[in-house]
């Protein structure tokens, strides 16, 4: 059976009838979005062990287990409940070769304990063991598309009892990007700040907690650079670098992604795709196919790239990409880090004499 998505899993649990007709006994969570794995685990635990979790939920790491301890974990009867749950993280470290622990796990999955829900979690960036996939209900958790991140923010805020003003949510997304882990941490801070007052979180709250002002996010820097407003982009380098979790590599990586998109839009323009809507639709389809990480709403990005591609020639975009690659290499190999100087030099190089739109 093909792996489930998070949406399919949540729909099945909400109906009370997962794909097999009942709550399955073993689930394998894998993919590159660890935050969504945590959400899937919580949803499964809510369904399997609605109460009494202190006695009926165990979480372990695969490297810490032996065949004997695994057998005890999965075959211990529940206490004053119909079912207990076991979560095992780091399953990828079992390897795909025969070991006693892996053989014990696969043997258990062939005939699982009906009173135990087993949740196996594979770390991001690791492929799941095909044997474990075959013997469990696999759920693939990949990063959300840019369009879905704002809805996820509202969903997570609701879970935390937090209300966000629309401008505050937009600033948070522009400041943090689509990293669900970072967004979740900032939402938790905002919930703590406003919890006693029950008031909505404002732009001022986001500015104070995240340390970024409206108009000074990394996306403002990127937009200025792509529109060839080099002086404005250079002015933003320092305040952007001062923000928590920000560095030169992240800025240059984001610039590189946008430059590739701009080059695609420029190629469409040069092929005669001068109708703005048709160009944007073509670029949007490419975005959906590639799903690059760290972008905002794909339709809006596609429209911007098509508009701003008029300010660049194909040769200029090629040169800008080479410059971004050189900056990335310098940032990663320099013995003395000078993120500000390297990024500033890069965006100043994007400046060009004004010309009529092509």
VOGU-3710 file (C-alpha; in Angstrom, 3 decimals, decimal comma):
1> xxxxxxxxxx> 0,000/0,000/0,000  1,266/3,477/-0,841  2,376/5,620/2,079  -0,277/7,824/3,643  0,020/11,581/3,834  -0,593/13,430/7,089  -3,939/14,648/5,742  -5,026/11,097/4,931  -3,950/9,867/8,356  -5,788/12,663/10,185
11> xxxxxxxxxx> -8,930/12,148/8,104  -8,931/8,444/8,880  -8,426/9,017/12,610  -11,148/11,661/12,670  -13,590/9,206/11,124  -12,518/6,551/13,586  -11,789/4,163/10,742  -8,209/4,162/9,413  -7,550/2,499/6,044  -7,578/-1,045/7,387
21> xxxxxxxxxx> -10,947/-0,521/9,054  -9,563/-0,011/12,579  -6,642/1,721/14,251  -3,639/-0,130/12,857  -1,169/-1,675/15,263  2,079/-0,328/13,791  2,867/2,944/12,008  6,130/4,035/10,381  6,636/7,808/10,205  9,307/9,034/7,807
31> xxxxxxxxxx> 10,162/12,035/5,617  11,986/15,329/6,003  9,564/17,262/8,247  10,119/16,264/11,874  7,496/18,704/13,188  4,799/16,905/11,199  6,042/13,567/12,522  5,429/14,904/16,021  1,921/15,968/14,975  1,217/12,537/13,510
41> xxxxxxxxxx> 2,509/10,871/16,697  0,275/13,064/18,873  -2,744/12,273/16,723  -2,072/8,533/16,929  -1,544/8,681/20,690  -4,760/10,672/21,115  -6,632/7,958/19,232  -4,980/4,991/20,941  -4,446/6,216/24,506  -6,887/9,046/25,232
51> xxxxxxxxxx> -6,173/8,859/28,980  -3,655/7,405/31,382  -0,596/8,196/29,284  1,760/8,287/32,265  1,280/4,531/32,607  0,586/3,516/29,029  2,994/5,392/26,751  6,698/4,618/26,451  9,182/6,444/24,210  12,553/4,904/23,437
61> xxxxxxxxxx> 15,451/5,321/20,996  16,284/2,327/18,854  20,052/2,305/19,658  19,202/1,949/23,370  17,149/-1,212/22,873  18,008/-4,888/22,924  15,844/-7,696/21,526  14,815/-8,537/25,085  13,888/-4,975/26,083  11,929/-4,521/22,844
71> xxxxxxxxxx> 9,959/-7,673/23,579  9,096/-6,395/27,055  8,070/-2,952/25,730  5,665/-4,165/23,077  4,178/-7,048/25,065  3,572/-5,317/28,393  -0,205/-5,228/28,992  -1,913/-1,841/29,349  -2,734/-0,545/32,826  -6,403/0,232/33,394
81> xxxxxxxxxx> -6,893/0,897/29,672  -7,698/-0,951/26,468  -4,422/-0,124/24,765  -0,916/1,143/25,394  1,523/2,770/22,947  5,243/2,519/22,293  7,134/5,165/20,292  10,569/4,183/18,980  12,689/6,953/17,475  15,893/6,631/15,467
91> xxxxxxxxxx> 14,675/3,486/13,730  16,973/4,224/10,773  19,905/3,312/13,024  18,831/-0,314/12,990  20,221/-0,482/9,458  18,941/-2,709/6,698  21,258/-5,629/7,497  20,215/-8,536/9,657  20,734/-7,870/13,341  19,064/-9,541/16,294
101> xxxxxxxxxx> 17,170/-6,345/17,198  15,976/-5,751/13,628  14,946/-9,408/13,294  13,060/-9,159/16,598  11,234/-6,023/15,408  10,272/-7,490/12,025  9,189/-10,717/13,703  6,986/-8,714/16,069  5,458/-6,724/13,193  4,431/-9,962/11,507
111> xxxxxxxxxx> 2,244/-10,754/14,543  1,810/-7,609/16,654  0,267/-7,429/20,106  -3,366/-6,288/19,612  -3,259/-4,192/22,805  -0,145/-2,185/21,772  0,149/0,631/19,242  3,720/0,785/17,923  4,945/4,044/16,329  8,309/3,860/14,544
121> xxxxxxxxxx> 9,965/7,168/13,667  12,696/7,603/11,039  14,919/10,705/11,212  14,755/13,377/8,505  17,009/12,750/5,547  16,954/8,969/6,011  15,215/6,403/3,825  12,898/3,969/5,600  13,752/0,277/5,738  11,626/-1,419/3,016
131> xxxxxxxxxx> 10,931/-4,352/5,335  9,566/-2,047/8,013  7,470/-0,238/5,404  6,039/-3,559/4,229  5,083/-4,668/7,730  3,532/-1,399/8,966  1,312/1,483/7,915  3,768/3,975/6,441  3,106/7,710/6,704  5,318/10,074/4,724
141> xxxxxxxxxx> 5,792/13,541/6,252  7,493/15,956/3,843  7,813/19,760/4,176  4,604/21,620/3,470  4,182/23,594/0,279  4,517/27,356/0,733  0,755/27,791/0,291  0,014/25,543/3,241  2,403/27,072/5,770  0,131/30,052/6,678
151> xxxxxxxxxx> -2,722/27,616/7,368  -0,403/25,488/9,479  0,561/28,593/11,489  -3,091/29,274/12,239  -3,621/25,602/13,116  -0,664/25,563/15,501  -1,712/28,889/17,027  -5,175/27,464/17,704  -3,610/24,450/19,429  -1,702/26,854/21,672
161> xxxxxxxxxx> -4,763/28,983/22,410  -3,177/31,879/20,531  -4,859/34,424/18,271  -2,688/36,256/15,733  -3,555/39,525/14,059  -3,196/39,150/10,290  -0,300/41,630/10,084  1,467/39,833/12,931  1,100/36,466/11,180  2,453/37,931/7,933
171> xxxxxxxxxx> 5,453/39,464/9,712  6,176/36,201/11,526  6,161/34,279/8,250  8,398/36,834/6,561  10,792/36,803/9,497  11,019/33,063/10,067  10,134/31,589/6,682  8,625/28,135/6,262  10,706/26,329/8,902  7,932/24,711/10,959
181> xxxxxxxxxx> 10,232/24,060/13,906  11,264/27,704/14,147  7,683/28,875/13,590  6,430/26,578/16,337  8,994/27,915/18,811  8,065/31,532/18,064  4,345/30,750/18,337  4,948/29,175/21,740  6,710/32,366/22,878  3,823/34,496/21,629
191> xxxxxxxxxx> 1,307/32,233/23,377  3,218/32,634/26,652  3,286/36,405/26,197  -0,426/36,833/25,525  -1,816/33,877/27,493  -2,730/35,817/30,634  -4,466/38,614/28,742  -6,250/36,523/26,068  -5,524/39,303/23,600  -4,390/38,735/19,997
201> xxxxxxxxxx> -0,650/38,845/19,292  0,311/42,017/17,424  3,087/43,169/15,094  4,710/44,796/18,125  4,729/41,440/19,933  6,372/39,721/16,966  8,928/42,509/16,668  9,825/42,236/20,343  10,062/38,455/20,504  11,481/37,565/17,091
211> xxxxxxxxxx> 13,701/40,627/16,881  12,650/41,778/13,422  10,846/44,903/12,287  8,433/45,149/9,394  10,369/45,970/6,231  13,587/44,418/7,576  13,031/40,705/6,989  15,238/38,477/4,869  12,499/38,480/2,225  12,565/42,288/2,091
221> xxxxxxxxxx> 16,301/42,022/1,424  15,789/39,432/-1,312  12,992/41,436/-2,945  15,124/44,575/-3,023  18,055/42,673/-4,518  15,938/41,047/-7,235  14,405/44,396/-8,144  17,994/45,664/-8,484  17,537/48,136/-5,637  21,094/47,363/-4,609
231> xxxxxxxxxx> 21,533/50,226/-2,144  18,352/49,275/-0,275  19,364/45,605/-0,233  22,813/46,502/1,121  21,234/48,593/3,897  19,189/45,567/4,980  22,130/43,163/5,248  23,187/44,191/8,763  19,735/44,232/10,438  18,834/40,935/8,791
241> xxxxxxxxxx> 22,071/39,269/9,930  21,391/40,442/13,493  18,189/38,382/13,628  18,170/35,107/15,544  19,078/32,078/13,456  20,151/34,166/10,468  23,494/33,925/8,705  25,092/34,692/5,383  24,670/31,172/4,017  20,917/31,276/4,548
251> xxxxxxxxxx> 20,620/34,665/2,836  22,732/33,612/-0,146  20,886/30,295/-0,442  17,560/32,127/-0,580  18,943/34,581/-3,132  20,192/31,678/-5,229  16,787/29,983/-5,229  15,119/33,194/-6,368  17,736/33,817/-9,044  17,082/30,358/-10,493
261> xxxxxxxxxx> 13,368/31,173/-10,564  14,074/34,513/-12,193  16,227/32,790/-14,825  13,319/30,454/-15,570  10,950/33,418/-15,929  13,483/35,235/-18,133  13,758/32,158/-20,379  9,951/32,114/-20,733  10,027/35,813/-21,596  12,748/35,276/-24,204
271> xxxxxxxxxx> 10,741/32,440/-25,772  7,976/34,921/-26,413  5,882/34,268/-23,327  5,080/37,949/-22,985  1,559/37,456/-21,661  2,026/37,905/-17,936  -0,604/35,405/-16,830  0,670/32,674/-19,147  4,246/33,248/-17,993  3,239/33,124/-14,334
281> xxxxxxxxxx> 1,229/29,921/-14,854  4,201/28,230/-16,526  6,609/29,257/-13,779  4,073/28,258/-11,113  3,824/24,746/-12,602  7,615/24,443/-12,454  7,521/25,529/-8,809  4,911/22,906/-7,957  7,052/20,233/-9,594  10,281/21,251/-7,829
291> xxxxxxxxxx> 8,816/22,460/-4,488  11,941/24,390/-3,441  12,309/24,978/0,286  12,076/28,387/1,948  9,798/30,241/-0,457  6,596/32,081/0,271  3,293/31,550/-1,577  4,251/29,889/-4,874  1,756/31,832/-6,991  2,954/35,132/-5,590
301> xxxxxxxxxx> 6,612/34,177/-6,061  5,951/33,132/-9,671  4,203/36,443/-10,381  7,094/38,417/-8,849  9,729/36,508/-10,797  7,887/37,113/-14,051  7,552/40,816/-13,295  11,131/41,311/-12,113  12,664/39,259/-14,928  12,067/42,330/-17,089
311> xxxxxxxxxx> 14,874/44,064/-15,147  17,451/41,416/-16,065  18,918/39,806/-19,155  19,637/36,099/-19,262  23,375/36,841/-19,241  23,040/39,076/-16,174  21,111/36,407/-14,291  23,744/33,832/-15,206  26,462/36,141/-13,867  24,444/36,778/-10,689
321> xxxxxxxxxx> 24,096/33,031/-10,103  27,846/32,564/-10,483  28,416/35,402/-8,023  25,971/33,807/-5,546  27,800/30,475/-5,837  31,126/32,199/-5,212  29,668/33,994/-2,175  28,280/30,728/-0,813  31,685/29,072/-1,196  33,415/32,020/0,488
331> xxxxxxxxxx> 30,988/31,929/3,410  31,524/28,204/3,939  35,315/28,197/3,557  36,506/31,545/4,925  38,739/31,106/7,987  37,472/34,408/9,378  33,737/34,819/8,868  32,695/38,094/7,282  29,082/37,426/6,424  28,189/41,091/6,277
341> xxxxxxxxxx> 30,958/41,987/3,829  30,389/38,993/1,548  26,607/39,399/1,346  26,839/43,188/0,930  29,318/42,827/-1,917  27,039/40,286/-3,571  23,871/42,401/-3,511  25,730/45,549/-4,567  26,858/43,588/-7,600  23,219/43,205/-8,616
351> xxxxxxxx> 22,965/46,927/-9,335  22,510/47,930/-12,970  21,859/51,119/-14,949  18,170/51,778/-15,418  16,819/50,453/-18,637  13,374/50,106/-20,157  11,652/46,860/-19,361  12,341/44,208/-21,964
//
